[in-house]
Amino acid sequence: MTNSLSLSAPPLPPFENLHISTAPAAPPRPPTRPRPFSFFLLPTELRSRILFFLLCPTPRLTIDLSPYNHLTSTNRLNCFLVSKRFGFEAYQAFYSSHTFRIFQIDGRFLGKRTSPLLARLPVHYLSVMTSLELRLGPGWSNPPKPWVVNERLGLEHCKAVRTLKVFLEVDPTSPVFKGFRLEGGFYTNFCGTLLQQVIERLSVLETVEFDAYPSVERDGALMTRLLEETKKGKKRVAWGREREWGDSLADKLEMARVRAQSVKSGAKG
């Protein structure tokens, strides 16, 4: 006798016992929105650091009157409009972390009635700046009319500027300019007087950092005069990265100290 096992599906229940629900399906739950986090619950130091990363790209900007400012700065400055408190902290981070050019060099802004950038900014922006640049060379035969140090420029309000960067594009005392320049040391005297007036109006200035294009000699007449004015003003001399004139160990240590201080000031902003 053979035993056989049969595998079969269980019988279905009678049709009349089936229950079909006619209730509408429950709507899907909407996605949960993340709760907003208050920026001002963060510590002041952390907020300053976040704003520093937001407003201060690498490398840092040298800001001047330029038709291209809307491509580099405008999008970042929109955060000033978030709120009054946010704008207050944002402008301190921005204006304390960049270098601002005292006199414009773009030919489109050298008209007699064109005001320099600093003269256009309110006092509370000037008061948090830590670094300015004086760029010399444009208009070496006929200095631009707006290049005048006066009360309207507002240097007296720059109470936090400790570093002044002086960049030389050309030195007209070079033999190359003979026959084209005004004789008698005209441009050398103009630049020397300009630097003297700027130094006198920056009350907490500590360091003047010099740099130049390759055609400018460190021992030329123009550089010599500027160094003399810096020493008369009892300011420290540092050297920029373009030429790296400071080849001694003491000069390199001084440059490193000045740059570290500038970065620290900008981060605290």
C-alpha positions in Angstrom: 0.0 0.0 0.0 1.5 3.3 -1.0 1.1 6.5 1.1 0.8 9.6 -0.9 0.8 13.2 0.3 -1.1 15.8 -1.6 -0.3 19.5 -1.3 -3.1 21.8 -2.0 -4.1 25.5 -1.2 -6.6 26.0 1.6 -10.2 26.5 0.5 -11.3 30.1 -0.1 -14.0 31.5 2.2 -17.4 31.9 0.8 -17.9 35.1 -1.2 -20.7 36.3 1.1 -18.3 36.3 4.0 -15.9 38.8 2.4 -16.0 42.4 3.6 -15.1 45.3 1.3 -14.5 48.6 3.0 -16.1 51.7 1.3 -14.5 54.3 3.6 -12.2 56.8 1.8 -8.5 56.2 2.2 -6.7 58.3 4.7 -4.8 61.2 3.0 -1.0 61.0 3.1 0.6 62.9 5.8 2.4 66.1 4.6 6.2 66.0 4.9 7.4 67.3 8.2 9.1 70.7 7.8 12.3 71.2 9.8 11.8 73.7 12.6 13.8 77.0 11.9 16.8 77.5 14.1 17.5 81.0 15.5 21.0 82.2 14.3 21.2 84.4 17.4 21.0 81.5 19.8 24.6 80.7 18.8 27.5 82.2 20.8 28.8 85.6 19.5 32.2 84.0 18.6 30.5 81.3 16.5 28.2 83.8 14.7 31.2 85.9 13.8 33.1 82.9 12.4 30.1 81.9 10.3 29.8 85.5 8.9 33.5 85.6 8.2 33.3 82.5 6.0 30.1 83.8 4.3 31.4 87.3 3.6 35.2 86.8 3.2 36.2 84.5 0.4 39.8 83.5 -0.2 41.7 85.3 -1.3 40.4 88.4 0.4 39.3 91.3 -1.8 40.8 94.7 -2.3 37.7 96.8 -2.8 37.6 100.0 -4.8 35.2 102.0 -7.0 34.7 99.6 -9.9 32.0 98.9 -12.5 32.4 95.2 -11.6 31.7 95.4 -7.9 28.2 93.9 -8.5 29.9 90.7 -9.7 32.1 90.3 -6.6 30.3 91.8 -3.6 26.7 92.6 -4.2 25.3 89.1 -3.7 27.2 88.7 -0.4 26.0 92.1 0.8 22.3 91.1 0.4 22.5 89.5 3.8 22.7 93.0 5.3 19.0 93.3 4.6 17.9 90.2 6.6 17.3 92.2 9.8 18.7 95.2 11.6 20.6 93.0 14.1 21.9 90.6 11.4 23.0 93.6 9.3 24.9 95.0 12.3 26.9 91.9 12.8 27.4 91.3 9.0 28.8 94.7 8.2 31.3 94.4 11.0 32.5 91.1 9.6 32.7 92.4 6.0 34.3 95.8 6.5 36.8 94.5 9.1 38.1 91.6 6.9 38.8 93.3 3.5 41.2 95.9 2.3 39.7 99.1 1.0 41.5 101.4 -1.5 41.7 105.0 -0.4 41.8 106.5 -3.9 40.2 105.0 -7.0 42.4 104.0 -9.9 39.7 103.0 -12.5 39.7 105.6 -15.3 35.9 105.8 -15.3 36.0 107.2 -11.7 38.8 109.7 -12.0 36.6 112.7 -12.9 36.9 115.9 -10.9 33.6 115.5 -9.2 33.9 111.8 -8.5 34.3 111.1 -4.7 36.6 108.3 -3.5 35.0 105.2 -2.0 35.7 106.1 1.6 33.9 109.5 1.2 30.8 107.6 0.1 30.6 105.3 3.1 28.9 106.1 6.4 31.0 106.6 9.5 29.9 103.3 11.2 31.4 101.4 8.2 34.6 103.3 8.3 35.0 102.8 12.1 35.4 99.0 11.7 37.9 98.8 8.8 41.2 97.4 9.7 43.2 97.6 6.4 43.5 100.3 3.7 45.5 100.5 0.5 47.2 103.5 -1.1 48.0 102.6 -4.8 50.5 104.9 -6.4 51.4 105.2 -10.1 48.2 106.1 -12.0 48.4 109.7 -13.2 52.1 110.0 -12.6 52.3 113.0 -15.0 49.0 114.5 -13.9 47.6 113.2 -10.6 43.8 112.6 -10.5 41.8 115.5 -9.1 39.9 113.4 -6.5 43.2 112.3 -4.9 43.0 114.8 -2.0 43.3 114.1 1.7 40.7 116.2 3.5 38.0 115.9 6.1 35.5 114.7 3.5 37.6 111.6 2.9 36.9 110.4 6.4 40.2 108.9 7.4 39.7 110.3 11.0 36.8 107.9 11.4 39.0 104.9 10.6 39.6 104.1 14.3 40.6 100.5 13.8 42.9 100.7 10.8 46.3 99.2 11.9 47.7 98.3 8.4 48.2 100.6 5.5 49.3 98.9 2.2 51.2 101.0 -0.2 51.5 99.6 -3.7 53.7 101.2 -6.4 52.9 100.6 -10.0 55.7 102.7 -11.5 58.5 105.0 -10.4 58.7 108.0 -12.7 62.2 108.7 -11.5 63.5 105.7 -13.5 65.5 106.6 -16.6 62.8 105.1 -18.8 60.5 108.0 -18.1 63.1 110.7 -19.0 61.5 113.2 -21.4 58.0 112.2 -20.3 58.0 113.1 -16.6 57.8 116.4 -14.9 61.3 117.2 -13.6 62.2 118.4 -10.1 60.9 115.3 -8.3 57.3 116.4 -8.9 55.6 112.9 -8.5 58.0 111.9 -5.7 57.0 114.9 -3.7 53.3 114.4 -4.5 53.4 110.8 -3.2 55.5 111.6 -0.2 53.1 114.4 0.9 50.1 112.2 0.2 51.5 109.3 2.4 52.4 111.8 5.1 48.9 113.2 5.3 47.3 109.7 5.3 49.6 108.5 8.2 48.8 111.6 10.2 45.0 111.0 10.0 45.1 107.3 10.9 45.3 107.6 14.7 45.9 103.9 15.5 48.0 102.9 12.4 50.9 100.6 13.3 52.3 99.2 10.1 52.9 100.4 6.5 53.3 97.5 4.1 55.1 98.2 0.8 54.9 96.3 -2.4 55.4 97.1 -6.1 55.6 95.8 -9.7 59.0 94.4 -10.9 60.0 97.7 -12.6 60.1 99.6 -9.3 63.4 99.5 -7.4 63.6 99.3 -3.7 66.4 101.9 -3.5 64.7 104.2 -6.1 63.9 107.8 -5.3 60.2 107.2 -4.8 60.6 104.3 -2.5 63.3 106.1 -0.5 61.0 109.1 0.0 58.1 106.9 1.1 60.2 105.0 3.6 61.4 108.3 5.0 57.8 109.5 5.6 57.0 106.1 7.2 59.9 106.4 9.6 59.0 110.0 10.4 55.5 108.9 11.3 57.1 106.2 13.6 55.4 103.3 11.9 56.7 99.8 11.3 57.7 98.9 7.8 56.6 95.6 6.3 56.9 94.1 2.8 54.3 92.6 0.5 54.2 89.3 -1.3 54.6 90.6 -4.9 58.3 91.5 -4.6 59.1 90.0 -1.2 61.7 92.7 -0.6 62.0 91.7 3.1 64.5 89.0 2.6 66.0 89.1 6.1 64.8 86.8 8.8 63.6 89.8 10.9 61.6 91.1 7.9 60.0 87.7 7.3 59.0 87.4 11.0 57.6 90.9 11.0 55.5 90.1 7.8 54.2 86.9 9.3 53.2 88.7 12.5 51.4 91.5 10.7 49.5 89.0 8.4 48.5 86.8 11.4 47.2 89.9 13.3 45.2 90.9 10.2 43.6 87.5 9.9 42.9 87.4 13.6 41.2 90.8 13.5 39.2 89.8 10.5 38.0 86.6 12.2 36.9 88.5 15.3 35.1 91.1 13.1 
